[in-house]
Amino acid sequence: MNADIRLYTATDLERLRALITAQGIAAQFDKFQGDTGLERMLSDPHLYPGAVRMAFDGADAGADATGFAITYLLPHDGAPFAMHRIGVREPSRRRGIGSALLASAEAWAARQTHLPIGEQSASAWVPEPAAEVLAARAGYAHERWYWLMERPRGGTATPGWPAGVSTRQWDGSDAMLEHAVAAYNDSFAQHHRFVRGSVDSLRRIMTREGSTPEQLCVAYRGQAPVGFCRCERFGLRGEIGVLGTVHAARGIGLGRALLRWGVQWLEAHTTTPVTLLVDGDNESALALYKSEGFAVTRTRRVWSKRLSA
């Protein structure tokens, strides 16, 4: 391996865009395609300075970019963890570049002080033999499956809101963000790899390029927030990014109503497939989504390992 690994800088933006959209990489980074996809990726609230590195075919300033690594630092009540994503151009694979990028990303994650971590993780859409070999060589073990689900456009039933429940789309206020975050944290606190939400992180998501306030719906029972749905518009697909109901408002049909709201919003504001991503072990959510016409179209695999002492 003779590639030069160095930190991404703003001058590398178009080189990174070319990598993200390259054949063999684009399918793994489908959320970041489109005119503003890369900018949205770089504005993620869990992406800290120093978290992106690139591999170049030689150390000179004009060298071609051959690969990259992106590391997200994710807060978790148990052990905060790093999530690595690696991309290498097809002509440059099998030269150790992916391993070098991952090793560099791991070393940074272990020593950075933004969010001390206890575990390292990696993920990829499968089948992807290169990713599976890379994870095994680096000592990662299988952790979880996630399913990407899609439904045909059209024919969505009108949301049937439970008695006493009203909804509001985000009005731009911090108060509504606090309501959405409270509902999210209650909804997902017991879930695998729960990433605790904050007003700051949600505000950054809701105000990044390509987002609109109407993408977030909060459900209330009286004055108390009891559920939420946030949609995303990517270049190649629309996604129900996150949806949840608080424990005290389950079993009343609120989750189904929020799901239908999200599908209708996406169909009204996009022309792309309507999708969502679900934890493969979340049987109740899978049953709900299947009953609303969603079917599994892709599989994402997650690997992890404990941080070395």
C-alpha positions as MATLAB code, in Angstrom:
seq = 'MNADIRLYTATDLERLRALITAQGIAAQFDKFQGDTGLERMLSDPHLYPGAVRMAFDGADAGADATGFAITYLLPHDGAPFAMHRIGVREPSRRRGIGSALLASAEAWAARQTHLPIGEQSASAWVPEPAAEVLAARAGYAHERWYWLMERPRGGTATPGWPAGVSTRQWDGSDAMLEHAVAAYNDSFAQHHRFVRGSVDSLRRIMTREGSTPEQLCVAYRGQAPVGFCRCERFGLRGEIGVLGTVHAARGIGLGRALLRWGVQWLEAHTTTPVTLLVDGDNESALALYKSEGFAVTRTRRVWSKRLSA';
ca = [
       0.000    0.000    0.000;
       1.529    3.319   -1.108;
      -1.438    5.621   -0.462;
      -1.021    8.727    1.669;
      -3.653    9.022    4.468;
      -4.415   12.550    5.607;
      -7.210   14.565    7.206;
      -9.934   16.003    5.024;
      -9.903   19.790    4.584;
     -12.342   22.152    2.869;
     -10.118   22.149   -0.217;
     -10.873   18.433   -0.642;
     -14.643   18.951   -0.986;
     -14.915   18.184   -4.707;
     -12.461   15.285   -4.442;
     -14.616   13.795   -1.692;
     -17.753   14.401   -3.757;
     -16.180   12.507   -6.647;
     -15.417    9.599   -4.315;
     -18.895    9.532   -2.776;
     -20.440    9.307   -6.250;
     -17.931    6.838   -7.734;
     -19.082    3.483   -9.051;
     -18.855    0.875   -6.316;
     -19.060    3.526   -3.574;
     -22.251    5.421   -4.435;
     -24.510    2.467   -3.622;
     -23.017    2.258   -0.116;
     -23.489    5.988    0.457;
     -26.908    6.378   -1.138;
     -28.079    8.920    1.467;
     -25.341   11.312    0.388;
     -26.072   11.438   -3.325;
     -27.678   14.443   -5.016;
     -26.754   18.107   -5.211;
     -26.483   18.724   -1.452;
     -25.958   15.186   -0.185;
     -22.299   15.623    0.717;
     -22.930   18.931    2.465;
     -25.665   17.289    4.529;
     -23.288   14.499    5.473;
     -20.603   16.923    6.589;
     -23.098   18.883    8.724;
     -24.157   15.836   10.763;
     -24.203   16.813   14.481;
     -22.237   13.679   15.376;
     -19.414   14.428   12.944;
     -16.627   16.225   14.826;
     -13.501   18.032   13.560;
     -10.903   15.478   12.517;
     -13.493   12.773   11.795;
     -12.976   12.565    8.028;
      -9.771   11.346    6.391;
      -8.842   10.617    2.805;
      -6.392    8.360    1.016;
      -4.398    9.720   -1.930;
      -2.371    7.867   -4.514;
       0.863    9.541   -3.533;
       1.785   12.409   -1.243;
       1.967   15.261   -3.773;
      -0.719   17.968   -3.731;
      -2.208   16.892   -7.050;
      -2.532   13.195   -6.199;
      -5.770   11.385   -6.977;
      -8.097   10.556   -4.089;
      -8.585    6.804   -3.780;
     -10.627    6.411   -0.603;
     -12.023    7.984    2.550;
     -13.142    7.182    6.089;
     -15.900    8.955    8.022;
     -16.297    8.474   11.771;
     -19.362    9.426   13.778;
     -19.093    9.753   17.565;
     -22.393    8.694   19.099;
     -23.480    9.301   22.718;
     -24.894    6.272   24.506;
     -25.820    5.874   28.176;
     -23.866    2.630   28.373;
     -20.714    3.226   26.345;
     -20.449    5.990   23.720;
     -19.228    4.500   20.461;
     -17.612    5.386   17.150;
     -19.233    4.385   13.862;
     -16.842    4.105   10.902;
     -17.819    4.202    7.235;
     -15.152    3.389    4.619;
     -15.149    3.872    0.852;
     -12.392    2.881   -1.603;
     -12.461    3.172   -5.394;
     -12.695   -0.184   -7.148;
      -9.380    0.111   -9.041;
      -7.602    0.793   -5.722;
      -9.065   -2.076   -3.703;
      -7.106   -5.076   -2.465;
      -4.076   -2.858   -1.821;
      -4.623   -2.378    1.933;
      -6.079    1.127    1.579;
      -9.326    0.275    3.366;
      -7.392   -1.284    6.250;
      -5.124    1.752    6.495;
      -8.090    4.141    6.510;
      -9.869    2.125    9.187;
      -6.754    1.904   11.351;
      -6.249    5.665   11.083;
      -9.910    6.313   11.941;
      -9.755    3.928   14.903;
      -6.635    5.592   16.272;
      -8.259    9.017   16.032;
     -11.469    7.800   17.685;
      -9.515    6.259   20.559;
      -7.509    9.398   21.327;
      -9.964   12.227   20.526;
     -11.487   14.151   23.456;
     -14.823   15.237   21.969;
     -16.613   12.146   23.311;
     -14.603    9.411   25.055;
     -15.749    6.105   23.577;
     -15.842    2.492   24.726;
     -16.558    0.718   21.446;
     -15.789    0.941   17.746;
     -18.364   -0.024   15.118;
     -18.596   -0.241   11.354;
     -21.480   -0.839    8.958;
     -22.242   -1.475    5.301;
     -25.031   -2.531    2.996;
     -24.596   -6.238    2.251;
     -23.681   -8.256    0.360;
     -20.394   -6.363    0.216;
     -17.502   -8.867    0.381;
     -14.834   -6.166    0.743;
     -16.522   -4.719    3.834;
     -17.000   -8.129    5.407;
     -13.337   -9.049    4.855;
     -12.180   -5.671    6.202;
     -14.307   -6.003    9.348;
     -13.055   -9.544   10.026;
      -9.409   -8.585    9.539;
      -9.783   -5.654   11.937;
     -11.280   -7.858   14.660;
     -14.904   -6.750   14.426;
     -17.713   -9.175   15.267;
     -21.259   -9.187   13.912;
     -23.600   -7.115   16.071;
     -26.878   -6.333   14.300;
     -28.929   -6.425   11.123;
     -30.996   -3.474    9.918;
     -33.580   -3.607    7.143;
     -34.261   -0.894    4.586;
     -37.969   -1.087    3.770;
     -39.860    0.504    0.902;
     -43.526    0.778   -0.038;
     -45.194    1.540   -3.383;
     -46.181    5.169   -3.770;
     -49.868    5.974   -3.471;
     -52.799    4.357   -1.735;
     -51.840    5.493    1.765;
     -54.691    5.608    4.258;
     -55.453    8.889    6.021;
     -53.960    9.067    9.533;
     -56.541    8.179   12.148;
     -55.446   10.205   15.142;
     -56.474    8.743   18.520;
     -59.038   10.626   20.565;
     -57.539   13.550   22.431;
     -54.385   13.659   20.270;
     -53.457   16.724   18.209;
     -50.433   17.316   15.979;
     -48.207   20.229   15.080;
     -45.408   20.645   12.576;
     -42.297   22.395   13.809;
     -42.815   26.126   14.211;
     -39.101   26.936   14.459;
     -39.124   27.229   18.242;
     -36.798   25.569   20.734;
     -39.871   24.676   22.794;
     -41.130   22.300   20.116;
     -37.648   20.845   19.697;
     -37.644   20.155   23.440;
     -40.990   18.391   23.070;
     -39.732   16.261   20.175;
     -36.517   15.366   22.017;
     -38.441   14.424   25.179;
     -40.716   12.142   23.159;
     -37.745   10.629   21.309;
     -35.752    9.913   24.476;
     -38.762    8.287   26.146;
     -39.564    6.255   23.020;
     -36.087    4.854   22.381;
     -34.371    4.734   25.786;
     -34.624    0.926   25.909;
     -33.565    0.346   22.299;
     -30.283   -1.151   21.180;
     -27.551    1.481   20.729;
     -29.894    4.252   21.855;
     -28.323    7.592   20.924;
     -29.624   10.166   23.383;
     -31.135   13.183   21.675;
     -30.587   16.845   22.499;
     -32.138   20.106   21.395;
     -28.832   21.216   19.892;
     -28.401   18.111   17.733;
     -32.030   18.173   16.549;
     -31.793   21.872   15.714;
     -28.719   21.205   13.603;
     -30.524   18.409   11.765;
     -33.619   20.508   11.168;
     -31.713   23.564    9.906;
     -29.129   21.938    7.649;
     -29.260   22.418    3.905;
     -32.281   20.860    2.241;
     -34.364   20.583    5.432;
     -37.681   22.338    6.080;
     -39.603   22.810    9.363;
     -42.570   20.869    8.001;
     -40.546   17.622    8.013;
     -41.061   17.276   11.774;
     -44.464   16.442   13.264;
     -45.050   16.280   17.036;
     -48.147   14.662   18.535;
     -49.655   15.949   21.786;
     -52.184   14.635   24.272;
     -53.290   17.779   25.987;
     -50.054   19.726   26.401;
     -47.822   16.668   26.737;
     -45.761   15.469   23.737;
     -46.565   11.794   23.151;
     -45.047   11.030   19.739;
     -43.209   12.382   16.735;
     -42.208   11.677   13.143;
     -39.308   13.277   11.267;
     -38.934   12.799    7.508;
     -35.787   13.086    5.399;
     -35.337   13.865    1.698;
     -32.245   12.316    0.162;
     -31.199   12.519   -3.457;
     -32.311    8.987   -4.336;
     -35.097    8.351   -1.822;
     -37.296    9.823    0.876;
     -37.090    8.323    4.342;
     -39.116    8.295    7.509;
     -35.984    9.105    9.430;
     -37.264    8.482   12.940;
     -40.698    7.817   14.433;
     -41.691    7.023   17.985;
     -44.371    7.104   20.660;
     -43.822    7.490   24.389;
     -44.489    4.451   26.545;
     -47.595    6.024   28.097;
     -49.265    6.431   24.681;
     -48.720    3.002   23.176;
     -51.434    0.639   22.035;
     -53.798    3.422   20.915;
     -52.867    3.541   17.215;
     -50.641    6.610   17.455;
     -47.602    4.957   15.846;
     -49.651    3.894   12.813;
     -51.129    7.389   12.462;
     -47.661    8.986   12.609;
     -46.374    6.489   10.043;
     -49.195    7.361    7.664;
     -48.526   11.069    8.219;
     -44.865   10.525    7.284;
     -45.708    8.531    4.155;
     -48.179   11.177    3.008;
     -45.686   13.975    3.677;
     -42.982   12.229    1.645;
     -45.343   11.490   -1.227;
     -46.395   15.147   -1.301;
     -42.839   16.513   -1.211;
     -40.770   13.965   -3.163;
     -40.934   11.889   -6.330;
     -38.497    9.245   -5.059;
     -39.148    5.922   -3.273;
     -40.618    6.097    0.248;
     -38.383    4.181    2.658;
     -37.461    3.640    6.281;
     -34.722    1.801    8.178;
     -35.601   -0.524   11.047;
     -33.688   -2.578   13.589;
     -33.918   -6.205   12.491;
     -34.778   -7.282   16.043;
     -37.667   -4.815   16.439;
     -40.466   -7.253   15.678;
     -43.324   -4.927   16.631;
     -42.071   -2.174   14.323;
     -41.495   -4.666   11.506;
     -45.055   -5.934   11.848;
     -46.459   -2.400   11.740;
     -44.448   -1.424    8.674;
     -45.334   -4.605    6.796;
     -49.025   -4.067    7.562;
     -48.714   -0.608    5.962;
     -47.269   -1.981    2.725;
     -43.518   -1.759    3.406;
     -41.242   -4.605    2.318;
     -37.521   -5.216    2.910;
     -35.338   -4.170   -0.036;
     -31.809   -3.964    1.409;
     -29.895   -5.226    4.423;
     -27.375   -3.293    6.503;
     -24.920   -5.137    8.702;
     -23.241   -3.656   11.786;
     -20.009   -4.965   13.311;
     -18.369   -3.842   16.555;
     -15.479   -4.393   18.942;
     -14.494   -3.095   22.365;
     -11.911   -0.355   22.518;
      -8.486   -1.784   23.335;
      -7.092   -0.827   26.703;
];
